[in-house]
Amino acid sequence: MSAQSKTPGVLIFLFIVIVSIISFRASLPPEVIPASDTDSFSAERAMHYLREVAAEPHASGTSAHEKVRNYIAEYCRQKGLEVEIQSGIDFDRGSNWVDAAFVKNIIATLKGTNPNGKAILVASHYDSQINTAAAADDGAAVAAQMEVIDMLTKSSTLENDVIFLFTDSEEMGLDGANYFVDNYDNIEGIGLILNFEARGNSGSAYSFETTSENGWMLREFKKAVKKPISNSLAYEIYKLMPNGTDFTEFKHTGITGINSAFIDGWAYYHSPADTPDNIDQRSLQHHGDHMLGMVRHFGNMDLSETKASDVIFFNPMGGWLMVYSQSLDLPLILLTVLLWVLCVVKGNKQKRTKWKSIFAGSGLMLLSLVVAMLILFGYQQLTNLLADTDSTWFASNKYQMGNTLIVIVGLALLSFGLVFKRSLKGSFESTYLGALLFSILLIIPVKLFTPTGGYILYFPILIALVVYLSYLFLKIELKRGVPYAVGQMVALFIPLGLWIPMAYMIFIVFGMGLPFGTMLFLVFFFPFLIPAYKMVSGLHHRLVVYTGLLIALIGQVLLFTGKGYTETTPRHSFLSYVVSDSTAHWYSRPNMMDDWNDAYLSEAEVLTTDMVGLNPDRKRELITQEAALVNRDYLQHKVIAEDTTGNRRHITLQIEPVSSTFSMLMRLPKGTIIGGINASAAQDRDTRTGDLYLSVIGVPNLPFSMTFSFPLNSDPAYVIQEQKIGIPNELLTTPMPSNFVHHLYSSNLFLVNSSGKF
């Protein structure tokens, strides 16, 4: 083969590699702006606040939580903001449960020059999960708010008020946000809500959720922010997940808003390793850029009319945000179909395509999808079989997820090469159109499940068909070499820019536990590779297959040679302590045993028990072993009033917590109805037949009372569980290794169960 005939293959191969790298890098967060630049938000300056806010774990109800609240409130007062601590009890009710949370929201208002203007609400939450300092979730947003407050108080005054809301008890059930929505006196005076979150310790600030009628919001957001990373498909995917943020509660108000978060580094989500030293400061920078940019942009706008028809929006490349009306969705899909038909008709007339080969191309796309999923399933099962939890491979798959994605990309390319290799010897343009037809048909299920997500397919297909139609009219064939390759570069640019960041986002959201969504996005790319495959095959007929194998091998080598478990990438262990009826036990989970907790559970037994959740109908399988009983001050309770009305007993119970109590759980008699806590009415259900499970979050240091009633014929037995954070130090005879940390949620707890009868 001549050097000239190899040129198109070399060009297209280099183009794919270079644009893929550019596309991925363009989706990364911006570089940190130095502290010396006082006109721009600087993550360097914001880190000062973050180190204070995220100095230690600060779950609601702990002394550390109170310390963080006082720090934020005092800072806002010093900056001249009007500060209110909104205190109260938020209730959430279900068929057999009631959650009650003592919340203390910080509301700090920076007054604007227009007393009649609508305010901007900038929200984050200042509580943490039990074992994490929460530098990312949500310390980064809190620190960004504090830095933005400093910048705004040093610059010219905005027209609109800016309300900086720091909510309480988000982690335990969005309680602070719900209480704010229900109890803030001037909710109608808010014109715009900006919420900031995190689900990891790195990555770009992704604006993944909006309110309905988002056309005005997205078009202005595009103007306000330096690097707007967002797409309507992300929100559609988010809606299918069980997650929620404070924005979930804010949406109930009907006020226009947008929700942003960085989501990479999932292993650090709610982890003890989520510390200021481990956060990617570029993510904090992007958070701050978004916050400052939007506050400055919307701070001088009339926010009385913020609704417009919904739009479709996405990043074709990097931070370039494309926004267009949702009403164009169906016409663009129909145009895509029309162009495909025109290409087939024109191609058949020129004898460049054949119907039989077109349908074969669609069949090969289906086959490639099946093959890719089977290969990935096999790899996943092999990983589960061979990757012991102690291994470097397992640790790398958790903390360096990008290397696992490299493997999946290699497996996808291998699948493509294996399936399409023989078909390209015939009418490859027919195969190309057939593969595009398969993708066009996929638009239907994509639209059904994600109403604003069809663009992910039809937009790239539309451009590819325009390029191919130009080939037909200009009579450009593969033998023309470079002109054909240039056209394919145009056709590949949008898919590379759009799908590489999207596939990465899908993978970091779902991980190796559910990697098939990522593979599906990679299969979407297959039709666009067919002409490139034909050109690259001129270099070597197995180049694509070998490249796929090489990429997968590189990813696997990186996984094998990763850092393993270190202080910054620690292993999660599980150990907690429970006292019941004057006996004490260690407990862990069967799948969480390791060399450290085995020192406390070396003679353990597996029990199916309700000693943790108190629910006999939902017992858990735990590993337990008897432990020494420690002397501690425990929560006390007593009945201070009781009477009978009709067929019900009415009880007033006084709870006297100790300083280490941060929450409590109660199992109350069948048919119990909660009247209220202190002076706050629970507005509970009128009837209930089963046992009631009452959770009290953010327990205060001072005594409080609760009222409830239950039928006279109910068994008056009850159980109260006091919950403390931290295993008693005198029991920890074997120190936890430096590369170990407690599991995200239920580890490192000290539970005290006490039972009785009313």
Sequence and secondary structure as in RCSB ss.txt:
>XXXX:A:sequence
MSAQSKTPGVLIFLFIVIVSIISFRASLPPEVIPASDTDSFSAERAMHYLREVAAEPHASGTSAHEKVRNYIAEY
CRQKGLEVEIQSGIDFDRGSNWVDAAFVKNIIATLKGTNPNGKAILVASHYDSQINTAAAADDGAAVAAQMEVID
MLTKSSTLENDVIFLFTDSEEMGLDGANYFVDNYDNIEGIGLILNFEARGNSGSAYSFETTSENGWMLREFKKAV
KKPISNSLAYEIYKLMPNGTDFTEFKHTGITGINSAFIDGWAYYHSPADTPDNIDQRSLQHHGDHMLGMVRHFGN
MDLSETKASDVIFFNPMGGWLMVYSQSLDLPLILLTVLLWVLCVVKGNKQKRTKWKSIFAGSGLMLLSLVVAMLI
LFGYQQLTNLLADTDSTWFASNKYQMGNTLIVIVGLALLSFGLVFKRSLKGSFESTYLGALLFSILLIIPVKLFT
PTGGYILYFPILIALVVYLSYLFLKIELKRGVPYAVGQMVALFIPLGLWIPMAYMIFIVFGMGLPFGTMLFLVFF
FPFLIPAYKMVSGLHHRLVVYTGLLIALIGQVLLFTGKGYTETTPRHSFLSYVVSDSTAHWYSRPNMMDDWNDAY
LSEAEVLTTDMVGLNPDRKRELITQEAALVNRDYLQHKVIAEDTTGNRRHITLQIEPVSSTFSMLMRLPKGTIIG
GINASAAQDRDTRTGDLYLSVIGVPNLPFSMTFSFPLNSDPAYVIQEQKIGIPNELLTTPMPSNFVHHLYSSNLF
LVNSSGKF
>XXXX:A:secstr
  HHHHHHHHHHHHHHHHHHHHHHHHTS      TT TTS  HHHHHHHHHHHTSS   TTSHHHHHHHHHHHHH
HHHTT EEEEEEEEEEEE SSEEEEEEEEEEEEEE  S TTS EEEEEEE    TT   IIIIIIHHHHHHHHHH
HHHTS   SS EEEEEES STTTSHHHHHHHHH TTGGGEEEEEEEEESSSBS  EEEEE SSBHHHHHHHHHH 
SS EE HHHHHHHHTSS   HHHHHGGGT  EEEEEE B GGGTT TT  GGGS HHHHHHHHHHHHHHHHHHTT
S  S   B  EEEEEEETTEEEEEEGGGHHHHHHHHHHHHHHHHHHHHHTTS  HHHHHHHHHHHHHHHHHHHHH
HHHHHHHHHHH  TTSHHHHHHHH HHHHHHHHHHHHHHHHHHHHTGGGGS HHHHHHHHHHHHHHHHHHHHHHS
TT THHHHHHHHHHHHHHHHHHHHT  GGG HHHHHHHHHHHHHHHHHHHHHHHHHHHHHGGGSTHHHHHHHHHT
HHHHHHHHHHHTTT TTHHHHHHHHHHHHHHHHHHTS  S SSS EEE  EEEEETTEEEEEE GGG  TTGGGT
STT EEEEE TTT  GGG EEEEEEEE        EEEEEEEEEETTEEEEEEEEE  TTEEEEEEEE TT EEE
EETTEE    S   S EEEEEES  SS EEEEEEEETTS  EEEEEEEEES  GGG  S   TTEEE SSSSSEE
EEEEEEE 
